[in-house]
Amino acid sequence: MRASPPIEVALTRFGLWRAGVLLAAFVTVAAVGAWLMLGHDQLGSAFSILSLVVTLAVVAAAASAARVKPTRLTWNGSGWQLSRSRVGQETPVSGEVSVAIDLGVWMLLRFVAGSRGRWRRVVWLPVQRRGLEAQWHALRCAVCSPQPGRAVQ
């Protein structure tokens, strides 16, 4: 089977990702708030403090997840490379890409950097069609096609 042709995409738009993270955080905070309001009489102050801590943790996690740096993802026909800054300013890191979620107009990709010692670094890449219209089909083909040298499961 033939590999997909080379492709390089600049991932700079993350509107759908940020909207999803914001929605998940809102729903979680609303659920904790409703739980607290409905059971406030039966719950002690320890549960109130715990719910405040949970709410702050959800807001902090959402703020962290919503921050995504522009990334350059390259498929050279035999492997993937990821660069977190502008072209020429950073040495690209080689690794493997797999699709974690595919909604047609949006994908969550999992980039696993090649092993450096014992640990392998994982980078999650939210990718949306908007802004990549001309390259979208080629990118989907590249991430979904079998990788050369890797056994098909």
MDAnalysis code that builds the backbone (N, CA, C; Angstrom):
import MDAnalysis as mda
import numpy as np

u = mda.Universe.empty(459, n_residues=153, atom_resindex=np.repeat(np.arange(153), 3), trajectory=True)
u.add_TopologyAttr("name", ["N", "CA", "C"] * 153)
u.add_TopologyAttr("resid", np.arange(1, 154))
u.add_TopologyAttr("resname", ["MET", "ARG", "ALA", "SER", "PRO", "PRO", "ILE", "GLU", "VAL", "ALA", "LEU", "THR", "ARG", "PHE", "GLY", "LEU", "TRP", "ARG", "ALA", "GLY", "VAL", "LEU", "LEU", "ALA", "ALA", "PHE", "VAL", "THR", "VAL", "ALA", "ALA", "VAL", "GLY", "ALA", "TRP", "LEU", "MET", "LEU", "GLY", "HIS", "ASP", "GLN", "LEU", "GLY", "SER", "ALA", "PHE", "SER", "ILE", "LEU", "SER", "LEU", "VAL", "VAL", "THR", "LEU", "ALA", "VAL", "VAL", "ALA", "ALA", "ALA", "ALA", "SER", "ALA", "ALA", "ARG", "VAL", "LYS", "PRO", "THR", "ARG", "LEU", "THR", "TRP", "ASN", "GLY", "SER", "GLY", "TRP", "GLN", "LEU", "SER", "ARG", "SER", "ARG", "VAL", "GLY", "GLN", "GLU", "THR", "PRO", "VAL", "SER", "GLY", "GLU", "VAL", "SER", "VAL", "ALA", "ILE", "ASP", "LEU", "GLY", "VAL", "TRP", "MET", "LEU", "LEU", "ARG", "PHE", "VAL", "ALA", "GLY", "SER", "ARG", "GLY", "ARG", "TRP", "ARG", "ARG", "VAL", "VAL", "TRP", "LEU", "PRO", "VAL", "GLN", "ARG", "ARG", "GLY", "LEU", "GLU", "ALA", "GLN", "TRP", "HIS", "ALA", "LEU", "ARG", "CYS", "ALA", "VAL", "CYS", "SER", "PRO", "GLN", "PRO", "GLY", "ARG", "ALA", "VAL", "GLN"])
u.atoms.positions = np.array([
    [0.836, -1.171, 0.000],
    [0.000, 0.000, 0.000],
    [0.885, 1.240, 0.000],
    [0.486, 2.216, -0.771],
    [1.239, 3.441, -0.895],
    [0.989, 4.400, 0.266],
    [2.017, 5.133, 0.627],
    [1.872, 6.132, 1.687],
    [1.269, 7.409, 1.104],
    [0.686, 8.223, 1.952],
    [0.139, 9.509, 1.527],
    [1.265, 10.434, 1.107],
    [0.987, 11.359, 0.182],
    [2.017, 12.310, -0.231],
    [2.378, 13.258, 0.914],
    [3.546, 13.875, 0.841],
    [3.967, 14.799, 1.900],
    [2.989, 15.969, 2.056],
    [2.858, 16.421, 3.280],
    [1.997, 17.563, 3.578],
    [2.556, 18.295, 4.794],
    [2.385, 19.608, 4.790],
    [2.780, 20.427, 5.940],
    [1.641, 21.387, 6.234],
    [1.176, 21.387, 7.471],
    [0.077, 22.261, 7.864],
    [0.475, 23.087, 9.081],
    [0.023, 24.328, 9.064],
    [0.219, 25.214, 10.212],
    [-1.091, 25.224, 10.995],
    [-1.050, 24.737, 12.203],
    [-2.241, 24.681, 13.063],
    [-2.280, 25.957, 13.894],
    [-3.156, 26.862, 13.506],
    [-3.212, 28.165, 14.178],
    [-4.607, 28.529, 14.667],
    [-5.635, 27.805, 14.233],
    [-7.010, 28.116, 14.636],
    [-7.508, 27.052, 15.612],
    [-7.995, 27.520, 16.745],
    [-8.439, 26.592, 17.786],
    [-9.790, 26.992, 18.371],
    [-10.625, 27.658, 17.577],
    [-11.909, 28.156, 18.056],
    [-12.840, 27.059, 18.547],
    [-12.975, 25.975, 17.788],
    [-13.857, 24.882, 18.210],
    [-13.351, 24.227, 19.489],
    [-12.048, 24.052, 19.590],
    [-11.454, 23.456, 20.787],
    [-11.742, 24.320, 22.010],
    [-11.483, 25.617, 21.876],
    [-11.695, 26.520, 23.012],
    [-13.174, 26.587, 23.394],
    [-14.069, 26.576, 22.412],
    [-15.507, 26.587, 22.703],
    [-15.914, 25.301, 23.427],
    [-15.375, 24.159, 23.008],
    [-15.676, 22.890, 23.677],
    [-15.170, 22.855, 25.104],
    [-13.962, 23.360, 25.319],
    [-13.393, 23.404, 26.674],
    [-14.218, 24.336, 27.554],
    [-14.595, 25.483, 27.015],
    [-15.413, 26.437, 27.773],
    [-16.766, 25.827, 28.117],
    [-17.386, 25.145, 27.174],
    [-18.683, 24.509, 27.430],
    [-18.569, 23.429, 28.507],
    [-17.529, 22.592, 28.414],
    [-17.335, 21.538, 29.419],
    [-17.106, 22.139, 30.807],
    [-16.325, 23.210, 30.886],
    [-16.076, 23.859, 32.174],
    [-17.357, 24.479, 32.725],
    [-18.129, 25.126, 31.856],
    [-19.389, 25.740, 32.292],
    [-20.350, 24.696, 32.830],
    [-20.505, 23.600, 32.110],
    [-21.422, 22.543, 32.545],
    [-20.971, 21.952, 33.885],
    [-19.675, 21.747, 34.044],
    [-19.159, 21.192, 35.297],
    [-19.385, 22.146, 36.469],
    [-19.064, 23.411, 36.262],
    [-19.250, 24.404, 37.329],
    [-20.741, 24.550, 37.656],
    [-21.604, 24.542, 36.638],
    [-23.045, 24.644, 36.873],
    [-23.563, 23.432, 37.650],
    [-23.058, 22.242, 37.312],
    [-23.489, 21.034, 38.024],
    [-23.047, 21.074, 39.485],
    [-21.832, 21.492, 39.743],
    [-21.349, 21.592, 41.124],
    [-22.154, 22.648, 41.876],
    [-22.433, 23.779, 41.214],
    [-23.227, 24.830, 41.848],
    [-24.640, 24.370, 42.170],
    [-25.264, 23.663, 41.222],
    [-26.622, 23.155, 41.459],
    [-26.629, 22.130, 42.580],
    [-25.632, 21.264, 42.583],
    [-25.526, 20.252, 43.636],
    [-25.404, 20.927, 44.996],
    [-24.612, 21.976, 45.047],
    [-24.404, 22.691, 46.298],
    [-25.670, 23.403, 46.750],
    [-26.356, 24.040, 45.795],
    [-27.577, 24.784, 46.146],
    [-28.706, 23.851, 46.587],
    [-28.840, 22.718, 45.929],
    [-29.923, 21.794, 46.266],
    [-29.683, 21.048, 47.577],
    [-28.444, 20.821, 47.908],
    [-28.157, 20.061, 49.114],
    [-27.447, 20.858, 50.178],
    [-27.525, 22.189, 50.089],
    [-26.778, 23.039, 51.016],
    [-27.183, 22.828, 52.470],
    [-28.460, 22.560, 52.708],
    [-28.927, 22.367, 54.091],
    [-28.364, 21.093, 54.705],
    [-28.263, 20.038, 53.903],
    [-27.794, 18.753, 54.424],
    [-26.269, 18.653, 54.444],
    [-25.616, 19.459, 53.634],
    [-24.157, 19.362, 53.528],
    [-23.482, 20.258, 54.553],
    [-22.371, 19.810, 55.041],
    [-21.613, 20.617, 55.986],
    [-20.695, 21.582, 55.261],
    [-19.983, 22.358, 56.038],
    [-19.074, 23.341, 55.442],
    [-17.901, 22.660, 54.735],
    [-17.570, 21.434, 55.143],
    [-16.477, 20.721, 54.475],
    [-16.833, 20.442, 53.012],
    [-18.096, 20.069, 52.748],
    [-18.521, 19.824, 51.379],
    [-18.572, 21.123, 50.577],
    [-18.931, 22.214, 51.215],
    [-18.950, 23.505, 50.536],
    [-17.534, 23.907, 50.125],
    [-16.600, 23.696, 51.026],
    [-15.201, 24.017, 50.714],
    [-14.682, 23.095, 49.622],
    [-15.043, 21.823, 49.704],
    [-14.626, 20.869, 48.676],
    [-15.184, 21.258, 47.311],
    [-16.430, 21.686, 47.266],
    [-17.019, 22.085, 45.986],
    [-16.350, 23.341, 45.439],
    [-15.956, 24.243, 46.298],
    [-15.224, 25.436, 45.863],
    [-13.865, 25.035, 45.287],
    [-13.192, 24.116, 45.932],
    [-11.898, 23.631, 45.440],
    [-12.065, 22.947, 44.079],
    [-13.105, 22.128, 43.953],
    [-13.371, 21.447, 42.674],
    [-13.643, 22.468, 41.581],
    [-14.442, 23.488, 41.893],
    [-14.754, 24.532, 40.910],
    [-13.493, 25.264, 40.474],
    [-12.649, 25.627, 41.412],
    [-11.397, 26.308, 41.065],
    [-10.486, 25.408, 40.236],
    [-10.455, 24.117, 40.580],
    [-9.636, 23.173, 39.805],
    [-10.155, 23.030, 38.383],
    [-11.465, 23.001, 38.199],
    [-12.056, 22.899, 36.856],
    [-11.735, 24.148, 36.041],
    [-11.856, 25.311, 36.648],
    [-11.552, 26.558, 35.947],
    [-10.067, 26.603, 35.567],
    [-9.196, 26.196, 36.467],
    [-7.754, 26.178, 36.165],
    [-7.431, 25.170, 35.064],
    [-8.047, 23.997, 35.114],
    [-7.818, 22.986, 34.076],
    [-8.331, 23.462, 32.723],
    [-9.488, 24.113, 32.708],
    [-10.038, 24.636, 31.457],
    [-9.141, 25.724, 30.881],
    [-8.638, 26.605, 31.731],
    [-7.740, 27.659, 31.255],
    [-6.467, 27.059, 30.676],
    [-5.960, 26.022, 31.302],
    [-4.756, 25.358, 30.810],
    [-5.016, 24.638, 29.488],
    [-6.149, 23.939, 29.391],
    [-6.468, 23.186, 28.170],
    [-6.787, 24.113, 27.002],
    [-7.329, 25.280, 27.283],
    [-7.692, 26.210, 26.213],
    [-6.477, 26.879, 25.586],
    [-5.360, 26.911, 26.307],
    [-4.136, 27.514, 25.768],
    [-3.447, 26.515, 24.853],
    [-3.446, 26.811, 23.569],
    [-2.802, 25.945, 22.594],
    [-1.888, 26.819, 21.745],
    [-0.633, 26.415, 21.619],
    [0.321, 27.182, 20.829],
    [0.205, 26.805, 19.351],
    [0.413, 27.783, 18.473],
    [0.468, 27.450, 17.046],
    [1.551, 26.405, 16.788],
    [1.227, 25.462, 15.923],
    [2.092, 24.311, 15.691],
    [2.199, 24.033, 14.201],
    [3.321, 23.529, 13.782],
    [3.503, 23.100, 12.396],
    [3.666, 21.589, 12.409],
    [2.768, 20.908, 11.692],
    [2.763, 19.450, 11.611],
    [3.129, 19.063, 10.187],
    [4.121, 18.183, 10.051],
    [4.631, 17.808, 8.734],
    [4.655, 16.301, 8.574],
    [4.134, 15.840, 7.453],
    [4.244, 14.440, 7.040],
    [5.147, 14.440, 5.817],
    [6.309, 13.784, 5.897],
    [7.261, 13.808, 4.788],
    [7.164, 12.566, 3.895],
    [6.151, 11.774, 4.094],
    [5.970, 10.560, 3.308],
    [6.432, 9.310, 4.033],
    [7.256, 9.496, 5.058],
    [7.724, 8.335, 5.821],
    [7.607, 8.530, 7.328],
    [7.328, 9.746, 7.772],
    [7.198, 9.991, 9.206],
    [6.658, 11.381, 9.486],
    [6.239, 11.573, 10.726],
    [5.670, 12.842, 11.173],
    [6.707, 13.660, 11.911],
    [6.586, 14.993, 11.786],
    [7.431, 15.914, 12.537],
    [6.551, 17.035, 13.075],
    [6.898, 17.496, 14.264],
    [6.144, 18.551, 14.931],
    [7.093, 19.667, 15.311],
    [6.696, 20.888, 15.020],
    [7.483, 22.052, 15.393],
    [6.551, 23.035, 16.078],
    [6.930, 23.527, 17.236],
    [6.067, 24.409, 18.022],
    [6.256, 25.884, 17.737],
    [7.163, 26.248, 16.872],
    [7.366, 27.658, 16.584],
    [7.430, 27.863, 15.076],
    [7.786, 29.043, 14.675],
    [7.844, 29.346, 13.249],
    [8.959, 28.554, 12.569],
    [8.798, 28.404, 11.265],
    [9.753, 27.617, 10.487],
    [11.167, 28.173, 10.665],
    [12.106, 27.285, 10.900],
    [13.508, 27.657, 11.019],
    [13.940, 28.062, 12.408],
    [13.026, 28.234, 13.343],
    [13.381, 28.669, 14.685],
    [13.508, 27.523, 15.671],
    [13.009, 26.363, 15.317],
    [13.052, 25.222, 16.227],
    [13.284, 23.957, 15.418],
    [14.063, 23.056, 15.985],
    [14.276, 21.775, 15.332],
    [13.020, 20.932, 15.484],
    [12.466, 20.431, 14.367],
    [11.261, 19.608, 14.470],
    [11.542, 18.307, 15.216],
    [10.526, 17.815, 15.912],
    [10.623, 16.564, 16.658],
    [9.882, 15.492, 15.867],
    [10.525, 14.359, 15.665],
    [9.895, 13.250, 14.946],
    [9.039, 12.444, 15.906],
    [8.000, 11.835, 15.358],
    [7.128, 11.023, 16.186],
    [6.039, 10.364, 15.369],
    [5.028, 9.872, 16.072],
    [3.905, 9.191, 15.449],
    [2.626, 9.949, 15.761],
    [1.715, 9.980, 14.789],
    [0.428, 10.650, 14.965],
    [-0.687, 9.617, 14.862],
    [-1.647, 9.721, 15.759],
    [-2.843, 8.889, 15.675],
    [-4.060, 9.766, 15.943],
    [-5.193, 9.347, 15.427],
    [-6.438, 10.092, 15.592],
    [-7.138, 9.590, 16.850],
    [-7.375, 10.497, 17.798],
    [-8.094, 10.143, 19.020],
    [-9.594, 10.369, 18.842],
    [-9.960, 11.496, 18.232],
    [-11.361, 11.829, 17.966],
    [-11.439, 12.406, 16.558],
    [-12.432, 11.947, 15.790],
    [-12.636, 12.461, 14.440],
    [-14.116, 12.789, 14.271],
    [-14.433, 14.079, 14.186],
    [-15.815, 14.516, 14.038],
    [-16.104, 15.044, 12.635],
    [-15.230, 14.776, 11.695],
    [-15.434, 15.226, 10.320],
    [-14.844, 16.598, 10.059],
    [-15.286, 17.609, 10.795],
    [-14.755, 18.965, 10.621],
    [-13.751, 19.322, 11.718],
    [-13.535, 18.385, 12.630],
    [-12.608, 18.616, 13.736],
    [-12.011, 17.287, 14.160],
    [-10.721, 17.295, 14.468],
    [-10.037, 16.088, 14.944],
    [-9.181, 16.430, 16.151],
    [-9.018, 15.459, 17.020],
    [-8.050, 15.560, 18.100],
    [-6.981, 14.525, 17.787],
    [-5.775, 15.019, 17.514],
    [-4.668, 14.143, 17.156],
    [-3.755, 13.954, 18.352],
    [-3.183, 12.780, 18.439],
    [-2.225, 12.443, 19.506],
    [-0.862, 12.260, 18.853],
    [0.053, 13.166, 19.153],
    [1.418, 13.088, 18.637],
    [2.304, 12.535, 19.748],
    [2.948, 11.407, 19.483],
    [3.867, 10.810, 20.451],
    [5.273, 10.993, 19.908],
    [6.049, 11.810, 20.593],
    [7.421, 12.076, 20.162],
    [8.235, 10.801, 20.237],
    [9.170, 10.659, 19.318],
    [10.059, 9.500, 19.325],
    [10.734, 9.371, 20.670],
    [11.006, 8.151, 21.057],
    [11.535, 7.919, 22.405],
    [12.874, 8.615, 22.595],
    [12.943, 9.351, 23.673],
    [14.191, 9.981, 24.099],
    [14.488, 9.402, 25.465],
    [15.320, 8.408, 25.461],
    [15.568, 7.714, 26.712],
    [14.393, 6.818, 27.033],
    [13.943, 6.856, 28.265],
    [12.877, 5.988, 28.715],
    [11.476, 6.556, 28.483],
    [11.357, 7.872, 28.447],
    [10.052, 8.514, 28.387],
    [9.728, 8.976, 26.985],
    [8.449, 8.923, 26.634],
    [7.970, 9.436, 25.359],
    [6.977, 10.547, 25.655],
    [7.152, 11.672, 25.007],
    [6.287, 12.819, 25.254],
    [5.062, 12.768, 24.347],
    [3.886, 13.052, 24.916],
    [2.638, 13.074, 24.160],
    [2.151, 14.519, 24.057],
    [1.774, 14.931, 22.843],
    [1.217, 16.254, 22.594],
    [-0.141, 16.058, 21.942],
    [-1.161, 16.686, 22.498],
    [-2.505, 16.613, 21.934],
    [-2.716, 17.807, 21.032],
    [-3.172, 17.551, 19.809],
    [-3.332, 18.606, 18.813],
    [-4.796, 18.710, 18.366],
    [-5.508, 19.765, 18.782],
    [-6.848, 19.981, 18.254],
    [-6.736, 20.602, 16.865],
    [-7.366, 19.971, 15.875],
    [-7.252, 20.426, 14.492],
    [-8.650, 20.625, 13.931],
    [-8.911, 21.805, 13.385],
    [-10.208, 22.058, 12.786],
    [-10.046, 22.376, 11.304],
    [-11.099, 22.084, 10.562],
    [-11.086, 22.260, 9.113],
    [-10.949, 23.725, 8.730],
    [-11.606, 24.597, 9.497],
    [-11.564, 26.027, 9.194],
    [-10.126, 26.532, 9.207],
    [-9.736, 27.141, 8.113],
    [-8.370, 27.633, 7.963],
    [-7.475, 26.649, 7.223],
    [-7.911, 25.390, 7.108],
    [-7.135, 24.355, 6.415],
    [-7.939, 23.737, 5.263],
    [-8.930, 24.469, 4.757],
    [-9.846, 23.898, 3.771],
    [-9.116, 23.224, 2.609],
    [-8.099, 23.884, 2.061],
    [-7.385, 23.351, 0.897],
    [-6.562, 22.109, 1.242],
    [-6.145, 21.982, 2.498],
    [-5.279, 20.868, 2.915],
    [-6.014, 19.813, 3.738],
    [-7.278, 20.044, 4.064],
    [-7.999, 19.197, 4.995],
    [-8.051, 17.740, 4.532],
    [-8.436, 17.518, 3.286],
    [-8.554, 16.146, 2.795],
    [-7.198, 15.438, 2.823],
    [-6.151, 16.107, 2.370],
    [-4.814, 15.500, 2.372],
    [-4.349, 15.196, 3.795],
    [-4.648, 16.087, 4.747],
    [-4.267, 15.845, 6.147],
    [-5.016, 14.646, 6.703],
    [-6.320, 14.573, 6.453],
    [-7.095, 13.431, 6.943],
    [-6.586, 12.125, 6.341],
    [-6.246, 12.151, 5.054],
    [-5.694, 10.944, 4.419],
    [-4.378, 10.546, 5.077],
    [-3.527, 11.537, 5.353],
    [-2.218, 11.240, 5.940],
    [-2.334, 10.679, 7.351],
    [-3.228, 11.238, 8.160],
    [-3.328, 10.756, 9.548],
    [-4.074, 9.425, 9.650],
    [-4.912, 9.133, 8.670],
    [-5.703, 7.896, 8.732],
    [-5.085, 6.741, 7.959],
    [-4.120, 7.026, 7.091],
    [-3.522, 5.940, 6.287],
    [-2.448, 5.200, 7.087],
    [-2.187, 3.949, 6.722],
    [-1.155, 3.173, 7.415],
    [0.223, 3.823, 7.246],
    [1.005, 3.761, 8.280],
    [2.361, 4.327, 8.272],
    [3.348, 3.298, 7.712],
    [4.282, 3.725, 6.874],
    [5.282, 2.778, 6.380],
    [6.108, 2.222, 7.538],
    [6.356, 0.937, 7.531],
    [7.169, 0.311, 8.558],
    [6.416, -0.025, 9.821],
    [5.127, 0.305, 9.891],
    [4.315, -0.014, 11.051],
    [3.302, -1.072, 10.684],
    [3.142, -2.033, 11.514],
    [2.176, -3.104, 11.249],
    [0.758, -2.571, 11.392],
    [-0.108, -2.965, 10.482],
    [-1.502, -2.574, 10.547],
    [-2.191, -3.437, 11.585],
    [-2.961, -2.806, 12.482],
    [-3.615, -3.552, 13.565],
    [-5.048, -3.832, 13.244],
])
